[in-house]
Amino acid sequence: MTPTELRETIPALETGTYLNWGAGGPSPRRVVEAAEASLEAHEYESPTTGGMYPAAFDIYDDARAAVASLLDVEPTAIALTESTTDGINRVATAFDWDETDVVVRTDLEHSSGILPWQRLEREYGVEVRVLETEGGRLDLEDVKTAVRGATLCCLSSLTWTHGTRLPMADVVDIAHDSGAHVLVDAVQAPGQVPIDVEQWGADFVVGSGHKWLVGPFGSGFLYVRPGLEDEQALVPAAIGYRSVVDANAQTYRYESGARRFEVGTASPVAHAGLIEAIELFEEIGLEQITSRIELLTDQLKDGVPEGQLLSPRAYESGLVTIGVDEPETTVERLAEQNIVVRTLPGHDAVRASIHAYNTRTDVETLLEALSLAE
């Protein structure tokens, strides 16, 4: 399958110019049909053919296996969540925090990677250090200074503000040398750029299928480095029958690996859709997707004046940030022309997210509209 062939099966792209994949990726028919089929089978058939819980557990197992294949890790290292925010919070609430702890984050994080630490600062007196960046880039010497004495470092592998790829393996090495754990927000990566979780060496990696993987909302996942629970007393804030080895034991014992971060009954529908989305992604192949995104983003960047382009001129991802005087007005004006982009908090800019499922015409349409809006 080619990206162009998949585009023909995404109803949302039949009208308008959609350039906001970094926020949410509209699903192809196959993904929606897989989700619908799982719901029907769960509600109509499973009650009298094996049971509703076993049917849901089969999908959970298949979803963990699909995500594990995507990340090239073992399924036991994967927990299913609702979203990236959900995954970050499950990690943030699993440590025994007090005023002696330090969390380090960058100034490039989404609110998902800001609010949980603000809460720890307010509730437990945890110190939050913010690594300042320039042009979406980290200075590794600054990282060395910031992580001294830190408990946890949280940062994005691919920045939502600039579309830059951060040197994850280098950051993780520095943090680990200082005794800090590392939580990676990788939500912008799956479905558009390579991910090598084991090469990164991170302790936790969170993501979701509803952006570049074009899966449904609610299809989140959390990777936990194998053996980490033996090195660190990770006690999730919530507990349920999916968290433990035997829910009916007189003394409960947490599941090993990432499963301790799952809780209880959850709809299997979103993750059934994610399974299909990952299968589609694998049918097309990362190389095809990456090369087409590069082609289209190069086309867009070639049409943006040097001073207006806030993302790197050279290709790193499909996220392209363009400086404008009135971002909200610009987004509204483009929406009137059925062109979907977004603003970025704290930036005089709009962000276009270019996927392999876009076309050269989509890019030309955006460039023409931005020129008219100036």
C-alpha positions as CSV (number, residue, x, y, z in Angstrom):
1,M,0.0,0.0,0.0
2,T,1.1,3.6,-0.7
3,P,0.4,6.7,1.3
4,T,-1.7,8.0,-1.6
5,E,-3.8,4.8,-1.6
6,L,-4.4,5.1,2.1
7,R,-5.4,8.8,1.7
8,E,-8.3,7.6,-0.5
9,T,-9.7,5.7,2.5
10,I,-9.7,8.7,4.9
11,P,-13.2,10.3,4.7
12,A,-12.1,13.5,6.6
13,L,-9.7,14.3,3.7
14,E,-12.4,14.3,1.1
15,T,-13.2,18.0,1.8
16,G,-10.8,20.7,2.9
17,T,-7.1,20.7,3.5
18,Y,-6.1,19.0,6.7
19,L,-2.7,19.9,8.0
20,N,-3.1,19.3,11.8
21,W,-1.8,15.7,12.2
22,G,0.3,16.7,15.2
23,A,-2.9,17.4,17.1
24,G,-5.1,14.5,15.8
25,G,-4.9,12.2,12.9
26,P,-8.3,11.4,11.3
27,S,-8.7,7.6,10.9
28,P,-9.0,5.6,7.7
29,R,-12.1,3.5,7.2
30,R,-10.3,0.3,8.1
31,V,-9.4,1.6,11.5
32,V,-12.9,2.8,12.3
33,E,-14.4,-0.5,11.0
34,A,-12.0,-2.5,13.2
35,A,-13.1,-0.4,16.2
36,E,-16.8,-0.8,15.3
37,A,-16.4,-4.6,14.8
38,S,-14.7,-5.0,18.1
39,L,-17.5,-3.1,19.9
40,E,-20.2,-5.2,18.1
41,A,-18.4,-8.5,18.9
42,H,-17.9,-7.5,22.5
43,E,-21.5,-6.5,23.1
44,Y,-23.4,-8.8,20.8
45,E,-21.4,-12.1,20.7
46,S,-18.9,-12.4,23.6
47,P,-21.6,-12.5,26.4
48,T,-22.6,-15.9,25.4
49,T,-19.4,-17.1,23.6
50,G,-16.7,-17.0,26.2
51,G,-17.5,-13.9,28.1
52,M,-17.1,-10.1,27.9
53,Y,-14.0,-9.9,30.1
54,P,-12.0,-12.6,28.2
55,A,-12.9,-10.9,24.9
56,A,-11.6,-7.6,26.2
57,F,-8.5,-9.2,27.6
58,D,-7.7,-10.7,24.2
59,I,-7.8,-7.2,22.7
60,Y,-5.6,-5.8,25.5
61,D,-3.1,-8.6,24.8
62,D,-3.1,-8.0,21.1
63,A,-2.8,-4.3,21.5
64,R,0.3,-4.6,23.8
65,A,1.8,-7.0,21.3
66,A,1.2,-4.5,18.4
67,V,2.7,-1.6,20.3
68,A,5.6,-3.7,21.4
69,S,6.2,-4.6,17.8
70,L,6.1,-1.0,16.8
71,L,8.7,-0.1,19.5
72,D,10.7,-3.3,19.1
73,V,10.3,-4.3,22.7
74,E,8.7,-7.1,24.7
75,P,4.9,-6.9,25.3
76,T,5.6,-7.1,29.1
77,A,7.2,-3.7,28.8
78,I,3.9,-2.1,27.6
79,A,0.9,-0.8,29.6
80,L,-2.2,0.4,27.8
81,T,-3.4,3.9,28.7
82,E,-5.9,6.4,27.4
83,S,-3.5,9.1,26.2
84,T,0.0,10.6,26.6
85,T,-1.3,12.8,29.5
86,D,-2.6,9.7,31.2
87,G,0.7,7.9,30.8
88,I,2.7,10.8,32.2
89,N,0.4,11.0,35.2
90,R,0.6,7.3,35.9
91,V,4.4,7.7,36.1
92,A,4.2,11.0,38.0
93,T,2.1,9.5,40.7
94,A,4.2,6.3,41.2
95,F,7.1,8.0,43.0
96,D,7.2,8.8,46.7
97,W,7.8,12.6,46.3
98,D,8.9,15.1,48.9
99,E,10.6,18.5,49.1
100,T,14.0,17.0,48.5
101,D,13.1,15.8,45.0
102,V,13.8,17.6,41.7
103,V,12.0,17.3,38.4
104,V,13.7,18.6,35.2
105,R,11.7,19.5,32.1
106,T,12.4,21.6,29.0
107,D,10.6,24.8,28.0
108,L,9.4,22.9,24.9
109,E,7.0,20.6,26.6
110,H,3.3,20.4,26.0
111,S,1.0,21.1,28.9
112,S,0.9,17.3,29.4
113,G,4.6,17.5,30.4
114,I,4.1,20.7,32.5
115,L,1.0,20.4,34.6
116,P,1.9,17.1,36.5
117,W,5.1,18.7,37.7
118,Q,3.4,21.9,38.7
119,R,1.1,19.8,40.8
120,L,4.0,18.1,42.5
121,E,5.6,21.5,43.1
122,R,2.3,22.7,44.7
123,E,1.4,19.6,46.7
124,Y,4.8,18.1,47.7
125,G,7.2,21.0,47.5
126,V,9.1,19.3,44.6
127,E,11.6,21.6,42.9
128,V,10.9,21.9,39.1
129,R,13.8,23.0,37.0
130,V,13.1,24.3,33.4
131,L,15.8,23.8,30.8
132,E,15.8,26.7,28.4
133,T,16.3,26.0,24.8
134,E,16.9,27.9,21.6
135,G,15.3,27.2,18.2
136,G,14.0,23.9,19.5
137,R,17.5,22.7,20.5
138,L,19.0,21.5,23.8
139,D,22.5,22.3,25.0
140,L,23.9,19.2,26.6
141,E,26.1,21.1,29.0
142,D,22.9,22.8,30.3
143,V,21.4,19.3,30.7
144,K,24.4,18.2,32.8
145,T,23.9,21.2,35.1
146,A,20.1,20.8,35.4
147,V,20.0,17.1,36.2
148,R,22.5,17.2,39.1
149,G,20.6,15.8,42.1
150,A,17.4,15.4,40.1
151,T,14.9,12.5,40.6
152,L,13.3,12.6,37.1
153,C,13.8,14.3,33.8
154,C,10.8,14.7,31.5
155,L,11.3,15.8,27.8
156,S,9.9,15.2,24.3
157,S,11.7,13.2,21.8
158,L,10.2,15.3,19.0
159,T,9.2,18.8,19.9
160,W,5.6,19.9,19.2
161,T,6.7,23.5,19.0
162,H,9.5,23.3,16.4
163,G,9.4,19.7,15.0
164,T,13.0,19.1,16.1
165,R,14.3,15.8,17.2
166,L,16.1,15.9,20.6
167,P,19.3,13.7,21.3
168,M,17.5,11.3,23.5
169,A,20.3,8.8,24.0
170,D,22.7,11.5,25.0
171,V,20.2,13.1,27.5
172,V,19.4,9.7,29.0
173,D,23.1,8.9,29.5
174,I,23.7,12.3,31.2
175,A,20.6,11.9,33.4
176,H,21.4,8.3,34.4
177,D,25.0,9.3,35.3
178,S,23.5,11.8,37.7
179,G,21.1,9.2,39.2
180,A,17.9,10.6,37.5
181,H,15.2,8.6,35.8
182,V,14.0,9.8,32.3
183,L,10.4,10.0,31.1
184,V,10.1,10.6,27.3
185,D,7.0,12.1,25.7
186,A,7.2,10.4,22.3
187,V,3.7,11.2,21.1
188,Q,4.8,13.1,18.0
189,A,7.1,10.3,16.8
190,P,5.1,7.0,16.2
191,G,3.8,6.9,12.6
192,Q,6.2,9.5,11.1
193,V,9.8,9.1,12.4
194,P,12.0,6.2,13.6
195,I,11.8,5.3,17.3
196,D,14.5,3.2,19.0
197,V,13.4,2.9,22.6
198,E,16.1,0.5,23.7
199,Q,18.8,2.7,22.0
200,W,17.4,5.7,24.0
201,G,17.7,3.8,27.2
202,A,14.9,5.8,28.8
203,D,13.0,4.5,31.9
204,F,9.6,5.5,30.6
205,V,8.2,6.3,27.2
206,V,4.7,7.5,26.7
207,G,2.7,7.9,23.4
208,S,-0.6,7.5,21.8
209,G,-2.1,6.3,18.5
210,H,-4.4,9.2,17.7
211,K,-1.9,11.4,15.9
212,W,0.5,10.2,13.2
213,L,-0.6,6.6,13.6
214,V,-4.2,7.7,12.7
215,G,-5.7,5.5,15.4
216,P,-8.7,6.5,17.6
217,F,-8.7,8.8,20.6
218,G,-8.1,6.7,23.7
219,S,-5.4,4.5,22.3
220,G,-2.5,5.5,24.6
221,F,0.5,3.4,25.7
222,L,3.3,3.5,28.3
223,Y,6.7,1.7,28.0
224,V,8.5,0.9,31.2
225,R,12.1,-0.2,31.0
226,P,12.3,-3.9,32.0
227,G,13.5,-4.5,35.5
228,L,12.9,-0.9,36.6
229,E,10.3,-1.9,39.1
230,D,13.0,-4.0,40.9
231,E,15.4,-1.0,41.0
232,Q,12.8,1.6,42.1
233,A,9.8,1.2,44.3
234,L,7.2,2.1,41.7
235,V,3.8,2.2,43.4
236,P,1.1,3.5,41.1
237,A,-1.5,5.8,42.6
238,A,-4.4,3.5,41.4
239,I,-4.7,-0.2,41.8
240,G,-7.2,-2.7,40.3
241,Y,-7.5,-6.3,39.1
242,R,-5.3,-5.6,36.0
243,S,-2.5,-4.2,38.2
244,V,-1.9,-7.3,40.2
245,V,-1.0,-11.0,39.7
246,D,-4.1,-12.3,41.6
247,A,-6.9,-9.9,42.3
248,N,-8.4,-12.3,44.9
249,A,-5.3,-13.1,46.8
250,Q,-5.3,-12.2,50.5
251,T,-2.2,-10.2,50.0
252,Y,-1.9,-8.5,46.6
253,R,1.2,-8.5,44.5
254,Y,1.8,-6.1,41.6
255,E,2.3,-7.4,38.1
256,S,5.9,-7.3,37.0
257,G,6.8,-4.9,34.2
258,A,4.5,-2.3,32.9
259,R,1.2,-4.1,33.6
260,R,1.2,-2.7,37.2
261,F,0.3,0.6,35.6
262,E,-3.0,-0.7,34.2
263,V,-6.0,-0.6,36.5
264,G,-9.4,-2.1,35.7
265,T,-12.2,-2.4,33.2
266,A,-11.7,-0.2,30.1
267,S,-13.3,-0.2,26.6
268,P,-11.2,-2.3,24.2
269,V,-12.6,-0.4,21.3
270,A,-9.8,2.3,20.9
271,H,-7.0,-0.2,21.2
272,A,-8.7,-2.5,18.7
273,G,-8.6,0.5,16.3
274,L,-4.9,1.0,17.3
275,I,-4.1,-2.6,16.3
276,E,-5.5,-2.0,12.9
277,A,-3.7,1.4,12.6
278,I,-0.4,-0.1,13.4
279,E,-1.0,-2.9,10.8
280,L,-1.7,-0.2,8.2
281,F,1.4,1.7,9.1
282,E,3.4,-1.5,8.7
283,E,1.9,-2.3,5.4
284,I,3.0,1.1,4.0
285,G,6.3,1.1,5.8
286,L,8.2,3.8,7.7
287,E,10.6,4.5,4.8
288,Q,7.7,5.4,2.4
289,I,6.1,7.6,5.0
290,T,9.2,9.4,6.0
291,S,10.4,10.1,2.5
292,R,7.0,11.5,1.5
293,I,6.8,13.7,4.6
294,E,10.3,15.0,3.8
295,L,9.3,15.8,0.2
296,L,6.2,17.7,1.2
297,T,7.8,19.6,4.1
298,D,10.6,20.7,1.9
299,Q,8.0,22.0,-0.5
300,L,6.4,24.0,2.2
301,K,9.6,25.3,3.7
302,D,10.8,26.4,0.2
303,G,7.8,28.7,0.1
304,V,8.3,30.3,3.6
305,P,10.7,33.3,3.9
306,E,13.8,32.7,6.0
307,G,12.7,35.0,8.8
308,Q,9.3,33.4,9.1
309,L,10.3,29.7,9.3
310,L,10.7,28.8,13.0
311,S,11.4,25.1,12.3
312,P,14.7,23.9,10.9
313,R,15.1,24.4,7.2
314,A,16.4,20.8,6.9
315,Y,14.0,18.0,7.3
316,E,13.5,16.5,10.8
317,S,9.7,15.9,11.0
318,G,6.4,16.8,9.5
319,L,5.8,19.6,12.1
320,V,6.5,23.0,10.5
321,T,6.1,26.2,12.5
322,I,5.7,29.5,10.6
323,G,5.8,32.9,12.3
324,V,2.8,35.2,11.7
325,D,1.7,38.5,13.3
326,E,-1.8,37.4,14.3
327,P,-1.9,33.6,14.8
328,E,-5.5,33.2,16.0
329,T,-6.8,35.5,13.2
330,T,-4.7,33.6,10.7
331,V,-6.0,30.2,11.9
332,E,-9.6,31.5,11.7
333,R,-9.0,32.9,8.2
334,L,-7.6,29.7,7.0
335,A,-10.4,27.7,8.5
336,E,-12.9,29.8,6.5
337,Q,-11.1,28.4,3.5
338,N,-11.3,24.8,4.9
339,I,-7.6,24.7,5.7
340,V,-6.8,23.3,9.1
341,V,-3.7,24.3,11.0
342,R,-3.2,25.5,14.6
343,T,-1.7,28.1,16.9
344,L,1.0,27.5,19.5
345,P,0.7,28.9,23.0
346,G,3.2,31.6,23.6
347,H,4.4,31.8,20.0
348,D,3.5,34.3,17.3
349,A,3.2,31.5,14.9
350,V,1.0,28.8,13.3
351,R,1.9,25.2,13.0
352,A,1.2,23.0,10.0
353,S,1.6,19.2,10.4
354,I,2.4,17.6,7.1
355,H,1.8,13.8,6.8
356,A,2.5,11.4,4.0
357,Y,-1.2,11.4,3.4
358,N,-1.2,15.0,2.3
359,T,-0.5,16.1,-1.3
360,R,1.5,18.7,-3.1
361,T,-1.8,20.5,-3.8
362,D,-2.4,20.7,-0.1
363,V,0.9,22.4,0.4
364,E,0.3,24.8,-2.4
365,T,-3.1,25.7,-1.0
366,L,-1.6,26.5,2.4
367,L,1.2,28.7,0.9
368,E,-1.3,30.6,-1.3
369,A,-3.6,31.2,1.7
370,L,-0.8,32.3,3.9
371,S,0.3,34.8,1.3
372,L,-3.3,36.2,1.0
373,A,-3.4,36.4,4.8
374,E,-0.3,38.6,5.1
